[in-house]
Amino acid sequence: MYAPHFDYFRAGSLAEAHRLLDEHPGARLLSQDVRAACGVLGEAAGRIGDPAVRNRGTIGGSLAHADPGADLPTVLAALGAQIEIAEPSGVTRTMPIDDFLVGMMATALGAAEILTAVIVPALGSGQGAAYEKFAHPASRYAVVGVAAAVTVQAGVCKTARVTAGGLVPRPTRLEAVEGALVGQPANAATAAAAAAKADDDLGEDVIGDLFASAGYRRQVITTFAARAIARAIERAG
Ligand SMILES: Cc1cc2nc3c(=O)[nH]c(=O)nc-3n(C[C@H](O)[C@H](O)[C@H](O)COP(=O)(O)OP(=O)(O)OC[C@H]3O[C@@H](n4cnc5c(N)ncnc54)[C@H](O)[C@@H]3O)c2cc1C
């Protein structure tokens, strides 16, 4: 899913940015809005593959490809994103990402359907999100990836969405972990105790391969879940 043709200007100062906006009616400021509203997306995107991969890959392509080791599907699942799909008739429909990603390299896209938009709720006051991955040393795909998004009020964790990717066929909500966070003090000890429950949610479908066995991934996820949750809590504060 590539953006249509556009001209790109890099302003060297605020004054130049004002001048460029004045000279080019319809011009839009790029990127900083996404970082401000949902910094975890930039954080995860910046850790995909290498510069050559990052410069060519697209968000739509990553979602439609649905590789279990891809980073953005795991992060977008934790953020509760909605996916917009255009049908050949011209009708569009929107569905939660949990319904869009149906299995390993499999999505709800039908023949000739196109993913046209990804709608991501902005993080508000008291909300924080983070992504941690154990990356394959060659491809940088996630061997284990965990994304966490939390709401903290008065030092207590009020909501939590935690997803695992890389070691399961599709991004998977860690509901036992989420349950162990909600209503608890928002701190690193709670994050570690909740992360210890990650294995309860993984089921029997944990991926093992030449690089890392399923048992190894089951062990490693606890550490990465604890880190992601603790950082999400920190950012919510
Ligand atoms: C060496 C290497 C390392 C990588 N490392 C990582 C990594 O660390 N983390 C990570 O997350 N990813 C990684 N990737 C994946 C990469 O970031 C891209 O997501 C992936 O290669 C898909 O590329 P693309 O976006 O150009 O999609 P394409 O290759 O163009 O498309 C992929 C599939 O999706 C379909 N498609 C594309 N756009 C749409 C759309 N809008 N609607 C419907 N169908 C569509 C295409 O028809 C095709 O079937 C890596 C890839 C490579 C080659």
The ligand as a MOL file (V3000), in Angstrom:
LIG
                    3D

  0  0  0     0  0            999 V3000
M  V30 BEGIN CTAB
M  V30 COUNTS 53 58 0 0 0
M  V30 BEGIN ATOM
M  V30 1 C 15.0550 -9.2640 4.9140 0
M  V30 2 C 13.7400 -8.8540 5.5260 0
M  V30 3 C 13.6620 -8.5680 6.8770 0
M  V30 4 C 12.4520 -8.1970 7.4550 0
M  V30 5 N 12.4190 -7.9190 8.7910 0
M  V30 6 C 11.2450 -7.5690 9.3580 0
M  V30 7 C 11.1750 -7.2670 10.7480 0
M  V30 8 O 12.1530 -7.2620 11.4900 0
M  V30 9 N 9.9560 -6.9190 11.2590 0
M  V30 10 C 8.8190 -6.8570 10.4750 0
M  V30 11 O 7.7660 -6.5330 10.9880 0
M  V30 12 N 8.8790 -7.1250 9.1600 0
M  V30 13 C 10.0510 -7.4710 8.5740 0
M  V30 14 N 10.0860 -7.7360 7.2410 0
M  V30 15 C 8.8380 -7.6020 6.4390 0
M  V30 16 C 8.7750 -6.2560 5.7240 0
M  V30 17 O 8.8560 -5.2010 6.6550 0
M  V30 18 C 7.4560 -6.1250 4.9270 0
M  V30 19 O 6.3650 -6.0060 5.8020 0
M  V30 20 C 7.1480 -7.3230 4.0780 0
M  V30 21 O 8.2870 -7.6930 3.3220 0
M  V30 22 C 5.9830 -6.9700 3.1340 0
M  V30 23 O 6.4540 -5.9950 2.2130 0
M  V30 24 P 5.5150 -4.8650 1.6150 0
M  V30 25 O 4.9880 -4.0180 2.6980 0
M  V30 26 O 6.2900 -4.2170 0.5050 0
M  V30 27 O 4.2760 -5.6550 1.0260 0
M  V30 28 P 4.2030 -6.4320 -0.3460 0
M  V30 29 O 5.3530 -7.3820 -0.4800 0
M  V30 30 O 3.9470 -5.4650 -1.4270 0
M  V30 31 O 2.8610 -7.2310 -0.0910 0
M  V30 32 C 2.8040 -8.3590 0.7870 0
M  V30 33 C 1.4820 -9.0750 0.5070 0
M  V30 34 O 0.4130 -8.2490 0.9130 0
M  V30 35 C -0.4260 -7.9060 -0.1870 0
M  V30 36 N -0.7800 -6.4870 -0.0080 0
M  V30 37 C 0.0770 -5.4380 0.0980 0
M  V30 38 N -0.6090 -4.2910 0.3180 0
M  V30 39 C -1.9200 -4.6460 0.3550 0
M  V30 40 C -3.1260 -3.9160 0.5650 0
M  V30 41 N -3.1230 -2.6030 0.7960 0
M  V30 42 N -4.3050 -4.5970 0.5390 0
M  V30 43 C -4.3210 -5.9150 0.3160 0
M  V30 44 N -3.2050 -6.6690 0.1190 0
M  V30 45 C -2.0340 -6.0340 0.1380 0
M  V30 46 C 0.3860 -8.1770 -1.4390 0
M  V30 47 O -0.4490 -8.5200 -2.5330 0
M  V30 48 C 1.2310 -9.3650 -0.9910 0
M  V30 49 O 0.4910 -10.5600 -1.0580 0
M  V30 50 C 11.2800 -8.1140 6.6500 0
M  V30 51 C 11.3660 -8.4010 5.2720 0
M  V30 52 C 12.5640 -8.7670 4.7130 0
M  V30 53 C 12.6070 -9.0580 3.2400 0
M  V30 END ATOM
M  V30 BEGIN BOND
M  V30 1 1 1 2
M  V30 2 1 2 3
M  V30 3 2 2 52
M  V30 4 2 3 4
M  V30 5 1 4 5
M  V30 6 1 4 50
M  V30 7 2 5 6
M  V30 8 1 6 7
M  V30 9 1 6 13
M  V30 10 2 7 8
M  V30 11 1 7 9
M  V30 12 1 9 10
M  V30 13 2 10 11
M  V30 14 1 10 12
M  V30 15 2 12 13
M  V30 16 1 13 14
M  V30 17 1 14 15
M  V30 18 1 14 50
M  V30 19 1 15 16
M  V30 20 1 16 17
M  V30 21 1 16 18
M  V30 22 1 18 19
M  V30 23 1 18 20
M  V30 24 1 20 21
M  V30 25 1 20 22
M  V30 26 1 22 23
M  V30 27 1 23 24
M  V30 28 2 24 25
M  V30 29 1 24 26
M  V30 30 1 24 27
M  V30 31 1 27 28
M  V30 32 2 28 29
M  V30 33 1 28 30
M  V30 34 1 28 31
M  V30 35 1 31 32
M  V30 36 1 32 33
M  V30 37 1 33 34
M  V30 38 1 33 48
M  V30 39 1 34 35
M  V30 40 1 35 36
M  V30 41 1 35 46
M  V30 42 1 36 37
M  V30 43 1 36 45
M  V30 44 2 37 38
M  V30 45 1 38 39
M  V30 46 1 39 40
M  V30 47 2 39 45
M  V30 48 1 40 41
M  V30 49 2 40 42
M  V30 50 1 42 43
M  V30 51 2 43 44
M  V30 52 1 44 45
M  V30 53 1 46 47
M  V30 54 1 46 48
M  V30 55 1 48 49
M  V30 56 2 50 51
M  V30 57 1 51 52
M  V30 58 1 52 53
M  V30 END BOND
M  V30 END CTAB
M  END
